[in-house]
């Protein structure tokens, strides 16, 4: 397993709503006095909202229910990166955001890749050379990450690592509320620790269980809770698996008694459902939490509630001891 050495957090946190209204000057926040935070995709937005509370106005560069890997930014959005009080992103994950940060040089930035140690999470059953060739040239830009898996937020203990750095950068942008940001970070860390405990208890009997997913977005979750992830496709959620790969998955299902194949919310389930039907097993849905739908957000869903729904799906779909 390749590890990226943890870098020192040298840049500040996030700020800004994507409503492209009048830009505030300097780091004084928005017209209503709140700190403007800009997050590049949903889990980072959640952290900023939880830490900042009523003192921040947080917007997300990735539209609801959109696939963040494919994000493109308008010139206005790139300008917003430069005027935000705090920007929160994951370098190497969304090339358009990397370019925007490089071009606009926002004053306060938190790069999650400088906080969390990213790892390479290969499927426990490697794709065949034919499948690797099948998935090359797919248009997804993960070259900057190499073989590192960006989906660290599927492990709540890793997402919790962002709380303190975000609080620090919010405080740098808004010193008057530094104590509130510190308290918000502590509360978020406690909430995510409770979620981690729920997962540990719920999956306690599932150590070593095989988790077959449409693509390998759940490596950190699998590592944290003792599961073996097997991806129908690799890190690219839209890559079509080769016939050889589908045969390999069929063999895994038969040998390990897998009863459920998991598709995910942002990618069409056709391949997973077709394969499950051919193998005579069930399907279920996991949410990789890269971007919640507008309906989900409007109904009050958030990172914790969706992770709890994922836990229910895992408890029902995995073959546990």
C-alpha positions in Angstrom: 0.0 0.0 0.0 1.5 3.3 -1.1 1.2 6.2 1.3 1.5 9.9 0.6 3.6 11.5 3.3 1.6 14.0 5.3 2.5 17.5 4.3 2.4 20.5 6.7 -0.8 22.5 6.5 0.7 25.6 5.1 -2.5 27.2 3.6 -5.7 28.5 5.1 -9.4 27.3 5.0 -12.5 28.0 3.0 -15.0 30.7 2.3 -17.7 31.7 -0.1 -21.2 31.1 -1.5 -21.5 30.3 -5.2 -24.3 32.8 -5.6 -22.3 35.0 -7.9 -23.6 38.2 -6.4 -21.5 41.2 -5.6 -18.0 40.2 -4.5 -16.9 41.4 -1.1 -13.6 43.2 -0.9 -10.7 42.0 1.2 -11.4 39.3 3.8 -14.2 41.1 5.6 -16.8 38.4 4.6 -20.1 38.8 2.9 -22.5 41.8 3.0 -24.3 40.2 6.0 -21.1 39.8 8.0 -20.6 36.1 7.6 -17.4 34.5 6.4 -17.6 33.4 2.7 -16.5 29.8 2.4 -16.1 27.9 -0.9 -15.9 24.1 -0.9 -15.0 22.1 -3.9 -17.4 19.1 -3.2 -19.9 18.0 -0.6 -18.0 16.4 2.3 -15.8 19.5 2.5 -18.9 21.7 2.4 -20.3 19.7 5.3 -17.1 20.2 7.4 -17.1 23.9 6.8 -20.8 24.2 7.7 -20.4 22.2 10.9 -17.3 24.0 12.1 -18.4 27.5 11.0 -22.1 27.4 12.1 -24.0 30.7 11.8 -20.8 32.6 11.2 -20.2 31.2 7.7 -21.9 31.1 4.3 -20.7 28.0 2.5 -21.1 27.3 -1.2 -20.2 24.2 -3.2 -18.4 24.4 -6.5 -19.9 21.0 -7.5 -23.6 21.2 -8.2 -25.9 18.9 -6.2 -26.0 15.3 -7.5 -23.2 16.1 -10.0 -20.2 13.9 -10.5 -17.3 15.9 -8.9 -14.6 14.1 -10.9 -15.8 15.8 -14.1 -16.2 19.3 -12.7 -15.6 22.3 -15.0 -15.6 25.9 -13.8 -16.9 29.0 -15.5 -14.7 32.1 -15.5 -17.0 33.6 -12.8 -16.5 30.6 -10.6 -12.7 30.8 -11.0 -12.9 34.5 -9.9 -15.0 33.4 -6.9 -12.1 31.2 -5.8 -10.0 34.3 -5.5 -12.5 36.4 -3.6 -13.6 33.7 -1.1 -12.5 34.2 2.5 -11.7 30.5 2.8 -11.3 27.8 0.2 -11.5 24.1 1.0 -10.5 21.5 -1.7 -8.6 18.3 -2.4 -5.7 18.8 -4.7 -5.4 16.2 -7.4 -9.1 15.3 -7.3 -10.6 18.0 -9.5 -8.1 19.5 -11.9 -10.3 22.6 -12.7 -10.2 23.5 -9.0 -6.5 22.9 -8.8 -6.0 25.3 -11.7 -8.4 27.9 -10.2 -6.5 27.9 -6.9 -3.2 28.2 -8.7 -4.5 31.1 -10.8 -6.3 33.0 -8.1 -4.2 32.3 -5.1 -6.9 32.7 -2.4 -5.6 34.0 0.9 -7.0 31.3 3.2 -7.0 27.7 1.9 -7.2 24.2 3.3 -6.0 21.4 1.0 -7.3 18.2 2.4 -4.4 16.3 0.8 -2.1 18.2 3.1 -4.1 17.0 6.2 -5.2 13.4 5.4 -2.7 10.8 4.4 -4.1 9.3 1.2 -3.6 5.7 0.4 -3.7 3.4 -2.6 -6.7 1.0 -2.3 -6.5 -1.7 -5.0 -9.4 -4.1 -5.2 -8.7 -7.3 -3.3 -9.1 -9.0 -6.6 -6.9 -7.1 -9.1 -8.3 -6.2 -12.5 -7.0 -8.1 -15.5 -4.6 -6.4 -17.9 -7.5 -6.4 -20.4 -9.6 -4.5 -17.9 -6.8 -2.0 -17.1 -6.6 -1.3 -20.8 -10.4 -1.0 -21.0 -10.3 1.7 -18.3 -7.5 3.7 -19.6 -8.2 7.0 -21.5 -11.6 7.4 -19.8 -11.4 11.1 -19.4 -11.2 11.2 -15.6 -8.3 13.3 -14.4 -6.7 11.4 -11.4 -3.1 11.7 -12.9 -2.1 14.1 -10.1 -3.0 11.5 -7.5 -1.5 8.6 -9.3 -2.7 5.4 -7.6 -3.9 7.2 -4.5 -7.6 6.9 -3.6 -9.2 10.3 -3.0 -12.3 9.0 -1.2 -11.0 9.4 2.3 -14.3 10.8 3.6 -15.9 7.3 3.6 -13.9 6.8 6.8 -15.4 9.3 9.3 -12.3 9.4 11.4 -10.4 10.7 8.4 -13.0 13.4 7.7 -12.7 14.4 11.3 -9.1 15.3 10.8 -10.2 18.3 8.7 -12.1 19.9 11.6 -9.2 21.6 13.4 -7.4 22.9 10.3 -10.7 24.4 9.0 -11.3 26.0 12.4 -7.8 27.5 12.3 -8.3 29.1 8.9 -11.8 30.4 9.7 -10.3 32.0 12.8 -7.6 33.5 10.7 -10.2 35.0 8.4 -12.5 36.0 11.3 -10.5 36.3 14.6 -13.5 37.6 16.5 -15.2 34.2 16.4 -12.1 32.0 16.9 -13.5 30.4 20.0 -16.8 29.5 18.3 -14.8 27.8 15.4 -12.8 25.8 17.9 -16.0 24.7 19.6 -17.5 23.8 16.3 -14.5 21.7 15.4 -14.7 19.8 18.7 -18.4 19.2 18.2 -17.8 17.8 14.7 -15.0 15.5 15.9 -17.4 14.2 18.6 -20.2 13.6 16.1 -17.9 11.8 13.7 -16.5 9.7 16.6 -20.1 8.6 17.4 -20.6 7.7 13.8 -17.4 5.7 13.8 -18.6 3.8 16.9 -21.9 3.0 15.1 -20.1 1.5 12.2 -17.7 -0.5 14.4 -20.7 -2.0 16.3 -22.8 -2.5 13.2 -20.1 -4.3 11.3 -18.4 -6.1 14.2 -19.5 -9.5 12.9 -18.5 -8.7 9.3 -14.7 -8.7 9.6 -13.4 -10.1 6.4 -16.7 -9.9 4.5 -16.4 -9.2 0.8 -17.8 -5.8 -0.4 -18.4 -5.9 -4.1 -19.0 -2.3 -5.4 -19.6 -0.8 -8.8 -16.2 1.0 -8.4 -13.6 1.2 -5.8 -14.8 4.3 -3.9 -15.1 2.6 -0.5 -11.5 1.6 0.2 -11.1 3.7 3.3 -14.4 2.5 4.7 -13.4 -1.1 4.0 -10.0 -0.7 5.6 -11.5 1.0 8.7 -14.1 -1.7 9.4 -12.3 -4.9 8.2 -14.0 -5.5 4.9 -12.5 -6.6 1.6 -13.5 -4.3 -1.2 -13.8 -5.8 -4.7 -14.6 -3.3 -7.5 -16.4 -4.2 -10.7 -14.6 -1.2 -12.1 -11.6 0.6 -10.5 -11.5 4.3 -9.4 -13.2 5.7 -12.4 -17.0 5.4 -11.7 -17.9 5.5 -15.4 -15.4 3.0 -16.8 -17.0 0.0 -18.5 -15.6 -3.3 -17.1 -14.3 -5.7 -19.6 -15.9 -9.2 -20.1 -12.8 -10.7 -18.4 -13.4 -8.5 -15.3 -17.1 -9.5 -15.2 -16.0 -13.1 -15.2 -13.6 -12.4 -12.4 -16.3 -10.8 -10.3 -18.6 -13.8 -11.0 -15.9 -16.1 -9.7 -15.5 -14.0 -6.5 -19.2 -14.0 -5.9 -19.4 -17.8 -6.3 -16.3 -18.6 -4.2 -17.2 -16.3 -1.3 -20.9 -16.7 -1.2 -21.5 -13.0 -1.9 -25.3 -12.2 -1.8 -25.4 -8.5 -2.9 -23.6 -6.3 -5.4 -23.6 -2.6 -4.5 -24.1 0.2 -7.0 -23.9 3.8 -6.1 -26.0 6.9 -6.3 -24.1 9.1 -8.9 -23.5 6.4 -11.4 -26.1 4.4 -13.5 -26.7 1.0 -11.9 -27.2 -0.9 -15.2 -23.9 -2.8 -15.3 -24.2 -3.8 -11.6 -27.9 -4.8 -12.0 -27.2 -6.8 -15.1 -24.3 -8.7 -13.6 -26.3 -9.3 -10.4 -29.2 -10.7 -12.4 -26.8 -13.0 -14.4 -25.3 -14.2 -11.1 -28.6 -14.6 -9.3 -27.7 -12.2 -6.4 -29.3 -9.0 -5.0 -28.4 -5.4 -5.5 -28.3 -2.5 -3.1 -27.2 1.1 -3.3 -24.3 2.9 -1.4 -23.8 6.7 -1.6 -20.2 7.7 -2.0 -21.2 11.1 -0.6 -19.4 13.0 -3.3 -22.5 15.1 -3.9 -26.0 14.9 -2.4 -29.0 15.7 -4.5 -31.0 18.9 -4.1 -33.9 16.9 -2.7 -31.7 15.1 -0.2 -30.3 18.4 1.0 -33.7 20.1 1.1 -35.1 17.2 3.2 -32.3 17.6 5.8 -30.1 14.8 4.8 -26.4 15.3 5.5 -23.1 13.4 5.7 -24.0 11.6 8.9 -27.5 10.6 7.9 -26.3 9.3 4.5 -23.5 7.4 6.2 -26.0 5.8 8.5 -28.1 4.8 5.5 -25.0 3.2 4.0 -24.4 1.3 7.2 -27.9 -0.1 7.1 -27.4 -1.2 3.5 -24.1 -2.9 4.4 -25.6 -4.7 7.4 -28.4 -6.1 5.2 -26.3 -6.9 2.2 -23.0 -8.2 3.5 -22.5 -11.9 4.4 -21.3 -11.6 7.9 -20.3 -14.2 10.5 
